[in-house]
């Protein structure tokens, strides 16, 4: 088991939470009083970090939103990363993946320069592409298994491709116990098949909020074996937690309450799954 997985487990035990909060500078999610500027986005993201402190086991930086703002956005991303609570896992969500030499540089960027403990990687170019990330044995690399977006059905959901990826991630690619899977909470019965194919992999599960995934069903289906337990599962949300331009009043309180509701819903689902 990698030190990143151990950190995730410790964070989940400390917070009592499976929740990962998304961080992205998006104009439509800026509440009243925050300018659509580098300074405004950074101030809001710091507010999100403060409001969710102690409730999130992980935070996921959506690299595209920062990079789209140019050099200032990338610099802001590094500052925001530095402000993440020390006990929480930092996930760099860029879904990188290329030939081995390029992937090695992508891995160096997110694991070295940014200092993330985890990242998302596209596995469709194969072992040499993924291996550059997995070579960082102390980190946790999530490969795309069966994502939450509708387009995943074009390829990942055809001819058991997602299950073949899951078996690779669970076996050959998991030498250091540092290979996880992105599995969308929108995927219903397929989640159980993914778990059967990859009992040793941590699942990062988006899609429980705006995309309409069944939280309780996803948690029940994705429950890991005794080796990982509940630390084999991370429930991610961005739009369900962040507010928007229509929000008025105490924004920090609203964000904290939204996060707490998701934490509580996960806890109820775990209790029901255990009882069942």
C-alpha positions as CSV (number, residue, x, y, z in Angstrom):
1,X,0.0,0.0,0.0
2,X,1.4,3.4,-1.0
3,X,1.9,6.2,1.5
4,X,-0.8,8.2,-0.4
5,X,-3.3,5.4,0.2
6,X,-2.3,5.4,3.9
7,X,-2.7,9.2,4.0
8,X,-6.2,8.8,2.5
9,X,-7.1,6.2,5.1
10,X,-5.9,8.4,7.9
11,X,-7.8,11.4,6.5
12,X,-11.0,9.4,6.2
13,X,-10.6,8.1,9.8
14,X,-9.9,11.6,11.1
15,X,-12.8,13.3,9.3
16,X,-15.2,10.4,9.3
17,X,-15.7,11.3,5.6
18,X,-15.5,9.8,2.2
19,X,-16.0,13.2,0.5
20,X,-13.6,14.8,-2.0
21,X,-14.3,18.4,-2.7
22,X,-13.6,19.8,-6.2
23,X,-11.6,23.0,-6.6
24,X,-11.9,24.9,-9.9
25,X,-12.0,28.6,-10.9
26,X,-15.3,28.7,-12.8
27,X,-17.0,32.0,-13.3
28,X,-20.5,30.5,-13.0
29,X,-19.8,29.2,-9.6
30,X,-18.5,32.5,-8.2
31,X,-21.1,33.9,-5.7
32,X,-22.0,37.6,-5.4
33,X,-19.1,39.7,-4.2
34,X,-16.3,37.7,-5.9
35,X,-14.8,39.2,-9.0
36,X,-14.3,37.0,-12.1
37,X,-10.5,37.5,-11.9
38,X,-7.5,35.7,-10.6
39,X,-7.9,37.4,-7.2
40,X,-11.6,36.7,-7.0
41,X,-11.2,33.0,-7.9
42,X,-8.4,32.6,-5.5
43,X,-10.3,34.3,-2.6
44,X,-13.3,32.0,-3.3
45,X,-11.3,28.8,-3.4
46,X,-9.6,29.7,-0.1
47,X,-13.1,30.3,1.3
48,X,-14.1,26.8,0.1
49,X,-11.0,25.3,1.7
50,X,-11.7,27.0,5.0
51,X,-15.5,26.1,4.9
52,X,-14.8,22.4,4.2
53,X,-11.8,21.9,6.6
54,X,-12.3,18.8,8.6
55,X,-15.1,17.5,6.4
56,X,-13.2,16.5,3.3
57,X,-10.7,13.6,3.1
58,X,-9.4,14.9,-0.2
59,X,-9.5,17.8,-2.6
60,X,-9.4,17.5,-6.4
61,X,-7.8,20.3,-8.5
62,X,-9.4,20.5,-12.0
63,X,-6.2,21.4,-13.9
64,X,-8.0,22.5,-17.0
65,X,-9.8,25.4,-15.3
66,X,-6.6,26.7,-13.8
67,X,-4.6,26.2,-17.0
68,X,-7.2,28.0,-19.1
69,X,-6.4,31.2,-17.2
70,X,-2.8,31.1,-18.4
71,X,0.4,31.6,-16.4
72,X,-1.5,33.5,-13.6
73,X,-4.0,30.6,-13.3
74,X,-1.2,28.0,-13.1
75,X,0.5,30.1,-10.4
76,X,-2.8,30.4,-8.5
77,X,-3.2,26.6,-8.7
78,X,0.1,26.1,-7.0
79,X,-0.9,28.6,-4.2
80,X,-4.3,27.0,-3.8
81,X,-2.6,23.6,-3.6
82,X,-0.4,24.9,-0.9
83,X,-3.4,26.0,1.2
84,X,-5.1,22.5,1.2
85,X,-5.3,21.2,4.8
86,X,-2.2,19.2,5.5
87,X,-4.1,16.0,6.4
88,X,-6.1,15.8,3.2
89,X,-5.1,14.1,-0.1
90,X,-4.5,16.3,-3.1
91,X,-5.7,14.9,-6.4
92,X,-4.5,16.6,-9.6
93,X,-7.3,15.9,-12.1
94,X,-5.8,16.3,-15.6
95,X,-6.4,12.8,-17.1
96,X,-3.0,12.8,-18.6
97,X,-1.6,10.0,-20.7
98,X,0.9,9.8,-23.6
99,X,4.0,7.8,-24.7
100,X,6.3,6.9,-21.9
101,X,8.7,9.9,-22.2
102,X,5.9,12.4,-22.3
103,X,4.0,10.7,-19.5
104,X,7.1,10.9,-17.4
105,X,7.1,14.7,-17.7
106,X,3.4,14.8,-17.0
107,X,4.0,12.8,-13.9
108,X,6.9,15.1,-12.9
109,X,4.7,18.1,-13.3
110,X,1.9,16.9,-11.1
111,X,3.8,14.8,-8.6
112,X,7.0,16.8,-8.5
113,X,6.3,20.5,-9.3
114,X,2.7,20.7,-8.0
115,X,3.3,18.2,-5.2
116,X,0.0,16.4,-5.6
117,X,-0.2,13.0,-3.9
118,X,-2.6,11.7,-6.5
119,X,-3.6,12.2,-10.2
120,X,-6.0,11.0,-12.8
121,X,-4.5,9.3,-15.9
122,X,-6.0,8.1,-19.2
123,X,-4.9,4.4,-19.7
124,X,-5.8,3.9,-23.3
125,X,-2.2,4.2,-24.6
126,X,-1.3,1.3,-22.4
127,X,1.3,0.2,-19.8
128,X,4.1,2.5,-20.8
129,X,1.8,5.5,-20.5
130,X,0.5,4.6,-17.1
131,X,3.8,3.2,-15.8
132,X,5.4,6.6,-15.8
133,X,2.9,7.7,-13.1
134,X,2.9,4.4,-11.2
135,X,6.7,4.6,-10.9
136,X,6.0,7.2,-8.2
137,X,5.4,4.4,-5.8
138,X,4.4,6.7,-2.9
139,X,1.5,8.3,-4.8
140,X,-1.9,7.1,-5.8
141,X,-2.7,7.1,-9.6
142,X,-6.3,6.8,-10.6
143,X,-6.7,5.4,-14.1
144,X,-10.0,6.1,-16.0
145,X,-12.0,2.9,-15.7
146,X,-15.7,3.8,-16.4
147,X,-16.2,7.5,-16.2
148,X,-19.5,9.3,-15.3
149,X,-20.0,11.2,-18.5
150,X,-22.4,9.9,-21.2
151,X,-19.7,9.6,-23.8
152,X,-18.0,6.8,-21.7
153,X,-20.5,4.4,-23.4
154,X,-18.8,5.0,-26.7
155,X,-15.7,3.0,-25.8
156,X,-15.2,2.3,-22.1
157,X,-18.6,0.6,-21.9
158,X,-18.2,-1.5,-25.0
159,X,-16.8,-5.1,-25.2
160,X,-15.9,-5.1,-21.5
161,X,-13.1,-2.6,-22.1
162,X,-13.7,-1.0,-18.7
163,X,-13.4,-4.4,-17.0
164,X,-10.1,-5.2,-18.9
165,X,-8.8,-1.9,-17.6
166,X,-10.0,-2.7,-14.1
167,X,-8.2,-6.1,-14.1
168,X,-5.0,-4.5,-15.3
169,X,-5.2,-1.8,-12.6
170,X,-5.9,-4.4,-9.9
171,X,-3.2,-6.8,-11.0
172,X,-0.2,-6.0,-13.2
173,X,-0.3,-2.2,-12.6
174,X,-0.8,-2.4,-8.9
175,X,2.6,-3.7,-7.9
176,X,3.1,-0.9,-5.3
177,X,-0.6,-0.8,-4.2
178,X,-0.8,2.7,-5.8
179,X,-3.2,2.1,-8.7
180,X,-6.8,3.2,-8.3
181,X,-9.7,3.6,-10.7
182,X,-12.1,6.4,-11.7
183,X,-15.6,4.8,-11.6
184,X,-18.6,7.0,-12.1
185,X,-21.4,6.8,-9.6
186,X,-23.8,7.1,-12.6
187,X,-22.9,3.6,-13.8
188,X,-25.4,1.5,-11.8
189,X,-24.9,-2.2,-12.0
190,X,-21.6,-1.8,-13.8
191,X,-20.1,-0.5,-10.6
192,X,-20.4,-3.9,-8.9
193,X,-18.7,-5.6,-11.9
194,X,-15.9,-3.1,-11.7
195,X,-15.4,-3.8,-8.0
196,X,-15.4,-7.6,-8.6
197,X,-12.7,-7.0,-11.2
198,X,-10.6,-4.7,-9.0
199,X,-11.0,-5.5,-5.3
200,X,-7.6,-4.0,-4.5
201,X,-8.1,-0.6,-6.1
202,X,-9.3,2.6,-4.5
203,X,-12.3,4.0,-6.5
204,X,-12.6,7.7,-7.1
205,X,-16.3,8.2,-7.8
206,X,-17.6,11.4,-9.4
207,X,-21.2,11.9,-10.6
208,X,-23.3,11.8,-7.4
209,X,-24.5,15.4,-7.7
210,X,-25.4,17.3,-10.8
211,X,-24.9,14.2,-13.0
212,X,-27.6,12.3,-11.0
213,X,-25.7,9.3,-9.7
214,X,-27.3,7.1,-7.0
215,X,-25.1,7.7,-4.0
216,X,-26.4,4.9,-1.8
217,X,-26.4,2.4,-4.7
218,X,-22.9,3.4,-5.7
219,X,-21.5,3.1,-2.2
220,X,-23.1,-0.3,-1.7
221,X,-21.8,-1.6,-5.1
222,X,-18.3,-0.2,-4.7
223,X,-17.6,-1.4,-1.2
224,X,-14.1,-2.8,-1.1
225,X,-12.8,-6.0,0.5
226,X,-11.4,-6.2,4.1
227,X,-8.0,-5.1,2.9
228,X,-9.1,-1.6,1.9
229,X,-12.4,-1.3,3.7
230,X,-14.1,2.1,3.2
231,X,-10.7,3.6,2.4
232,X,-11.2,1.9,-1.0
233,X,-13.8,4.5,-1.9
234,X,-13.7,8.3,-2.4
235,X,-16.9,10.2,-3.3
236,X,-16.2,13.3,-5.4
237,X,-18.4,16.4,-5.8
238,X,-17.8,19.9,-7.2
239,X,-21.1,21.3,-8.4
240,X,-23.1,19.8,-5.6
241,X,-20.9,21.7,-3.0
242,X,-19.8,24.9,-4.7
243,X,-22.4,27.6,-4.9
244,X,-23.0,30.1,-7.8
245,X,-23.9,33.6,-8.7
246,X,-27.4,33.2,-7.3
247,X,-26.1,32.5,-3.8
248,X,-26.6,35.2,-1.2
249,X,-25.7,35.6,2.4
250,X,-23.1,33.5,4.3
251,X,-21.5,31.6,1.5
252,X,-19.1,29.7,3.7
253,X,-21.9,28.5,5.9
254,X,-23.9,27.3,2.8
255,X,-20.8,25.4,1.5
256,X,-20.1,23.8,4.8
257,X,-23.8,22.7,5.2
258,X,-23.8,21.2,1.7
259,X,-20.6,19.3,2.4
260,X,-21.9,18.1,5.8
261,X,-25.1,16.8,4.1
262,X,-23.0,14.8,1.6
263,X,-20.8,13.4,4.4
264,X,-23.9,12.4,6.4
265,X,-25.5,10.8,3.3
266,X,-22.3,8.8,2.7
267,X,-22.3,7.7,6.4
268,X,-25.9,6.5,6.2
269,X,-25.2,4.6,3.0
270,X,-22.2,2.9,4.6
271,X,-24.3,1.9,7.6
272,X,-27.0,0.5,5.4
273,X,-24.5,-1.4,3.2
274,X,-22.9,-2.9,6.4
275,X,-26.3,-3.8,7.8
276,X,-27.3,-5.5,4.5
